[in-house]
Amino acid sequence: MTELKIERVRKQFGSFTALDDVSLDIPHGKFVCLLGPSGCGKTTLLRVIAGLEAPSAGRILVGGEDQTQVPTHKRDMGMVFQSLALFPHLDVADNITYPLAIRGVDKATRRKRAEDLLELVRLPGMGARRVHQLSGGQRQRVAIARGLAINPKVFLLDEPLSALDASLREHMQIELRQIQQRLGVTTVVVTHDQKEALTMADLVIVMKDGVIQQAGAPMEIYHNPANAIVADFIGTTNLMPCTLEAGAISALGHRFEIDPRDRINAPQGAAQLSVRPEHVALVTPEAGIPAEVTFLRDLGESLHVIAQVGDHEITAHLPPGTANRPAQGDRIGLSFRAGERVVVA
């Protein structure tokens, strides 16, 4: 069942087109990440869904009902803003239940709801605290609890973890996903963090210039990008000019026979070859593309090798304990794993 339907939405700010004919069906209970660089339209789309911006054209439907003209506070949606927007003059419990208070819910019901949500976000017994007494992660949990207070049909979050440090951010990614799975609420998160999207989402929507470039499961987008924009933005890849012809790919002065498992997402002729660093192997110069090692970085979990091929830099991510570890300045050969090469326009 489609819970949230975005139907041919367009948004103009004067002569600038922020959203250009965006359509999307989001099934009930799915966790969706809107992903893309700054200015791609992802936050504008979230605000249109929430009713904070009116679309110039198109419709927003929830459960089959048109919400386009429905005011924000009547849309049955919860939202977490990037700034969190917690009220310093209210305690934690009153912050959480503020959406219920403005809907006229009685105090006893609000108190019970606050207690339940504090248990859910692992802050039991902290309802009487003030916002300034909380850590960054605790404030984040309070904002999430407030967004869930009305039992929303759709839960919207705008860059909810951007202000957290790296370790807390990773912890909160897992925690947010666990809460969503427990409640089964349809959730849409805006992020520019690819790892965050790949970690949390059932469905990733990659946007650029107000247009959806690709929508799909995280690993589908990672391994089978629809175009060069997606290949270059999602994760790390080696993107190089190539020529696609019948049965073969020519790149970096070498010709590769196409493997049936290679993904060919471009017509014959000039295109781009995308190869993930983990799919680059080091071989002898005679057995592969001749290259020179220009940089090494050992991260423990993997060894990163950067090699120069003419005007192009190629990165390889090798497993720890790799035999015949190269040194900077070594002449090596590069091999691109058959079945893991992607040709895109």
Wavefront OBJ file of the C-alpha trace (Angstrom):
o trace
v 0.000 0.000 0.000
v 1.293 3.466 -0.915
v 1.311 5.615 2.224
v 2.853 8.776 0.743
v 2.399 9.746 -2.891
v 4.182 12.703 -4.452
v 2.501 13.464 -7.766
v 4.241 15.670 -10.356
v 5.332 18.264 -7.794
v 6.945 21.433 -9.054
v 8.219 24.295 -6.901
v 9.273 27.683 -8.235
v 10.961 30.465 -6.279
v 10.651 33.285 -8.780
v 12.535 32.148 -11.888
v 14.384 29.400 -9.969
v 13.005 25.860 -10.206
v 13.711 24.057 -6.927
v 11.620 20.972 -7.788
v 10.976 19.911 -11.362
v 8.094 17.459 -11.921
v 8.934 15.181 -8.977
v 6.856 11.999 -8.616
v 7.364 9.290 -6.017
v 5.419 6.502 -4.302
v 6.532 5.590 -0.775
v 5.043 2.367 0.644
v 3.676 2.171 4.186
v 6.280 1.602 6.891
v 9.358 2.282 4.758
v 12.382 4.318 5.808
v 13.295 6.677 2.966
v 16.346 8.924 2.625
v 16.330 11.955 0.328
v 19.986 12.266 -0.621
v 21.909 14.782 -2.661
v 24.303 17.736 -2.615
v 23.371 21.120 -1.174
v 20.786 22.886 -3.328
v 19.497 19.696 -4.962
v 15.916 20.236 -3.718
v 15.705 17.584 -0.998
v 14.827 19.953 1.873
v 12.345 21.828 -0.339
v 10.643 18.518 -1.127
v 10.450 17.654 2.581
v 8.926 21.059 3.348
v 6.353 20.614 0.568
v 5.418 17.212 2.026
v 5.064 18.797 5.474
v 2.982 21.700 4.168
v 5.598 24.296 5.096
v 5.885 25.202 1.420
v 3.036 25.181 -1.103
v 3.885 23.455 -4.405
v 3.646 25.502 -7.582
v 2.069 22.428 -9.197
v 1.337 18.825 -8.262
v -0.182 17.015 -5.278
v 0.777 15.351 -1.988
v -1.371 12.384 -0.930
v -1.237 10.394 2.304
v -3.166 7.130 2.460
v -4.863 8.113 -0.794
v -6.138 11.436 0.593
v -5.059 14.706 -1.001
v -3.154 16.781 1.562
v -1.971 19.552 -0.768
v -4.309 22.213 0.659
v -4.371 20.849 4.228
v -2.582 23.087 6.786
v 0.626 21.736 8.308
v -0.833 21.201 11.789
v -3.652 19.081 10.369
v -1.548 16.783 8.194
v -0.926 14.108 10.838
v 2.808 14.341 10.271
v 5.610 14.546 12.808
v 8.759 16.530 12.046
v 12.277 16.904 13.417
v 13.989 20.085 12.256
v 17.726 20.386 11.647
v 17.971 22.912 14.494
v 15.783 20.598 16.692
v 13.758 23.725 17.698
v 13.310 22.636 21.322
v 11.788 25.186 23.716
v 14.282 26.212 26.469
v 11.489 27.470 28.759
v 9.766 24.057 28.804
v 10.937 20.886 30.496
v 11.586 17.722 28.493
v 8.102 16.264 29.007
v 6.373 19.472 27.920
v 8.651 19.749 24.877
v 7.691 16.229 23.848
v 3.964 16.731 24.322
v 3.762 20.258 22.901
v 2.074 19.004 19.681
v -0.571 17.323 21.865
v -1.078 20.432 23.997
v -1.890 22.606 20.977
v -4.394 19.932 19.908
v -6.167 20.225 23.260
v -5.174 16.819 24.693
v -5.660 16.678 28.469
v -2.699 16.861 30.862
v -2.913 13.306 32.207
v -2.880 11.824 28.695
v 0.056 14.042 27.763
v 1.992 12.965 30.857
v 1.468 9.281 30.065
v 2.479 9.821 26.432
v 5.667 11.619 27.528
v 6.572 8.723 29.839
v 6.022 6.178 27.055
v 8.097 8.129 24.549
v 10.916 8.722 27.025
v 11.088 4.956 27.487
v 11.114 4.512 23.709
v 14.052 6.901 23.191
v 15.927 5.563 26.255
v 15.539 8.629 28.472
v 13.310 7.230 31.248
v 12.640 9.532 34.179
v 14.096 12.621 32.489
v 10.827 14.444 31.830
v 11.469 17.144 34.435
v 14.859 18.169 33.082
v 15.427 21.348 31.110
v 16.840 21.382 27.591
v 20.099 23.047 28.683
v 20.770 20.133 31.026
v 20.850 17.634 28.150
v 23.726 16.448 25.985
v 23.551 16.712 22.197
v 22.459 13.113 21.826
v 19.788 13.487 24.515
v 18.381 16.598 22.818
v 18.253 14.636 19.590
v 16.220 11.898 21.299
v 13.816 14.476 22.765
v 13.267 15.990 19.301
v 12.565 12.522 17.892
v 10.129 11.797 20.724
v 8.295 15.085 20.080
v 7.996 14.249 16.386
v 6.383 10.930 17.320
v 4.051 12.340 19.986
v 0.946 12.472 17.759
v 1.461 8.950 16.340
v 2.033 10.444 12.883
v 1.211 8.673 9.662
v 4.398 10.133 8.198
v 7.537 11.060 10.158
v 9.775 13.710 8.545
v 13.346 14.567 9.579
v 15.564 17.278 8.079
v 19.293 16.526 8.530
v 18.506 15.299 12.056
v 22.014 14.130 12.963
v 24.177 16.740 11.227
v 25.223 18.539 14.429
v 26.482 15.414 16.201
v 30.083 14.237 16.324
v 31.020 11.206 14.215
v 30.781 8.466 16.862
v 27.478 9.734 18.324
v 26.113 10.218 14.827
v 26.724 6.553 13.957
v 25.115 5.453 17.222
v 22.050 7.618 16.595
v 21.722 6.309 13.028
v 21.261 2.814 14.435
v 18.984 4.002 17.226
v 16.728 6.010 14.897
v 16.419 3.053 12.547
v 15.547 0.722 15.450
v 12.840 3.113 16.683
v 11.374 3.345 13.184
v 11.349 -0.432 12.794
v 9.698 -0.857 16.189
v 6.903 1.597 15.358
v 6.563 0.811 11.658
v 5.999 4.493 10.850
v 6.596 5.720 7.295
v 9.712 7.879 7.612
v 11.415 10.355 5.275
v 14.860 11.712 6.193
v 16.821 14.408 4.374
v 20.581 13.893 4.427
v 23.677 14.736 2.410
v 25.585 11.903 4.125
v 25.811 8.911 1.787
v 26.875 6.519 4.533
v 23.900 7.602 6.628
v 21.513 6.885 3.747
v 23.077 3.529 2.912
v 23.061 2.528 6.598
v 19.463 3.404 7.461
v 17.224 3.432 4.403
v 14.920 0.920 2.760
v 14.706 3.321 -0.170
v 17.243 5.962 -1.250
v 16.185 8.874 -3.468
v 19.146 10.622 -5.115
v 18.367 14.183 -6.238
v 20.181 16.864 -8.205
v 18.916 20.166 -9.606
v 15.380 19.491 -8.368
v 15.122 16.190 -10.237
v 15.140 12.590 -8.971
v 18.167 10.941 -10.563
v 17.492 7.458 -9.156
v 15.290 5.772 -6.559
v 16.032 2.314 -5.246
v 17.311 0.096 -2.454
v 20.681 1.241 -1.052
v 22.747 -1.601 -2.495
v 20.967 -1.377 -5.834
v 21.957 2.279 -6.111
v 25.503 1.566 -4.908
v 26.164 -1.331 -7.275
v 23.997 -0.261 -10.210
v 23.928 3.556 -10.483
v 21.627 4.875 -13.198
v 23.993 7.593 -14.402
v 27.342 9.273 -13.772
v 25.796 11.731 -11.294
v 24.652 8.901 -9.018
v 27.843 6.869 -9.485
v 29.990 9.847 -8.511
v 27.857 10.931 -5.546
v 27.164 7.588 -3.849
v 30.155 6.275 -1.948
v 33.591 6.388 -3.559
v 34.192 5.367 -7.134
v 36.751 5.573 -9.910
v 34.955 7.386 -12.728
v 36.776 7.576 -16.047
v 35.909 8.301 -19.698
v 35.334 5.213 -21.801
v 34.017 4.085 -25.142
v 31.322 1.428 -25.228
v 31.172 -0.799 -28.268
v 29.689 -4.195 -29.087
v 31.021 -6.622 -26.496
v 33.752 -4.379 -25.095
v 34.658 -1.312 -23.035
v 37.718 0.790 -23.857
v 39.191 2.923 -21.062
v 42.642 4.153 -20.012
v 44.079 2.849 -23.271
v 42.884 -0.714 -22.619
v 40.036 -2.814 -23.946
v 37.923 -4.975 -21.612
v 35.605 -7.704 -22.754
v 32.144 -7.125 -21.258
v 31.192 -9.684 -18.630
v 27.467 -10.641 -18.567
v 27.364 -9.394 -14.949
v 28.731 -5.930 -15.812
v 26.048 -3.227 -15.676
v 25.675 -1.315 -18.931
v 23.529 1.778 -18.339
v 24.527 3.821 -21.382
v 24.172 3.578 -25.173
v 27.145 2.672 -27.348
v 29.691 5.425 -27.872
v 31.298 7.855 -25.409
v 30.376 7.113 -21.790
v 31.819 6.848 -18.269
v 33.205 3.725 -16.598
v 32.582 3.448 -12.834
v 34.643 0.991 -10.775
v 34.433 0.935 -6.977
v 37.817 0.939 -5.156
v 37.100 -2.450 -3.588
v 36.777 -3.894 -7.095
v 40.257 -2.760 -8.167
v 42.999 -5.388 -7.805
v 46.777 -4.943 -7.958
v 48.579 -7.175 -10.458
v 51.868 -7.067 -12.330
v 52.294 -4.265 -14.901
v 52.257 -6.880 -17.656
v 48.968 -8.392 -16.456
v 46.983 -5.169 -16.107
v 46.900 -1.426 -16.710
v 50.400 -0.034 -15.952
v 50.335 2.486 -13.108
v 52.546 4.117 -10.477
v 51.710 4.131 -6.763
v 51.556 7.752 -5.583
v 50.020 7.395 -2.102
v 49.283 4.743 0.538
v 46.964 4.967 3.526
v 46.596 2.087 5.986
v 43.318 2.323 7.948
v 43.682 -1.057 9.619
v 40.437 -2.402 8.196
v 41.679 -1.696 4.656
v 44.709 -0.438 2.748
v 44.025 2.458 0.384
v 46.308 2.667 -2.644
v 46.245 5.612 -5.036
v 47.886 5.005 -8.392
v 48.472 7.257 -11.383
v 47.528 6.145 -14.898
v 48.363 8.951 -17.307
v 46.183 11.893 -16.242
v 43.903 9.720 -14.085
v 44.110 8.739 -10.432
v 42.749 5.304 -9.561
v 42.024 4.289 -5.970
v 42.081 0.694 -4.743
v 40.853 -0.485 -1.346
v 42.676 -3.683 -0.415
v 41.958 -6.038 2.513
v 44.250 -5.909 5.572
v 47.259 -8.180 5.403
v 47.455 -7.918 1.614
v 50.407 -9.942 0.321
v 53.104 -8.118 -1.675
v 52.077 -4.776 -0.251
v 53.238 -2.025 -2.639
v 55.331 0.994 -1.727
v 55.049 4.565 -2.930
v 56.742 4.896 -6.327
v 56.259 1.213 -7.276
v 55.238 0.330 -10.804
v 52.182 -1.917 -10.656
v 49.307 -3.141 -12.786
v 45.595 -2.495 -12.124
v 42.772 -4.892 -12.841
v 39.047 -4.092 -12.709
v 37.002 -7.011 -11.428
v 34.820 -8.545 -14.127
v 31.130 -8.302 -13.288
v 31.662 -5.195 -11.103
v 32.172 -2.653 -13.890
v 29.395 -0.133 -14.550
v 29.069 1.948 -17.698
v 26.969 5.100 -17.290
v 26.067 8.137 -19.354
l 1 2 3 4 5 6 7 8 9 10 11 12 13 14 15 16 17 18 19 20 21 22 23 24 25 26 27 28 29 30 31 32 33 34 35 36 37 38 39 40 41 42 43 44 45 46 47 48 49 50 51 52 53 54 55 56 57 58 59 60 61 62 63 64 65 66 67 68 69 70 71 72 73 74 75 76 77 78 79 80 81 82 83 84 85 86 87 88 89 90 91 92 93 94 95 96 97 98 99 100 101 102 103 104 105 106 107 108 109 110 111 112 113 114 115 116 117 118 119 120 121 122 123 124 125 126 127 128 129 130 131 132 133 134 135 136 137 138 139 140 141 142 143 144 145 146 147 148 149 150 151 152 153 154 155 156 157 158 159 160 161 162 163 164 165 166 167 168 169 170 171 172 173 174 175 176 177 178 179 180 181 182 183 184 185 186 187 188 189 190 191 192 193 194 195 196 197 198 199 200 201 202 203 204 205 206 207 208 209 210 211 212 213 214 215 216 217 218 219 220 221 222 223 224 225 226 227 228 229 230 231 232 233 234 235 236 237 238 239 240 241 242 243 244 245 246 247 248 249 250 251 252 253 254 255 256 257 258 259 260 261 262 263 264 265 266 267 268 269 270 271 272 273 274 275 276 277 278 279 280 281 282 283 284 285 286 287 288 289 290 291 292 293 294 295 296 297 298 299 300 301 302 303 304 305 306 307 308 309 310 311 312 313 314 315 316 317 318 319 320 321 322 323 324 325 326 327 328 329 330 331 332 333 334 335 336 337 338 339 340 341 342 343 344 345
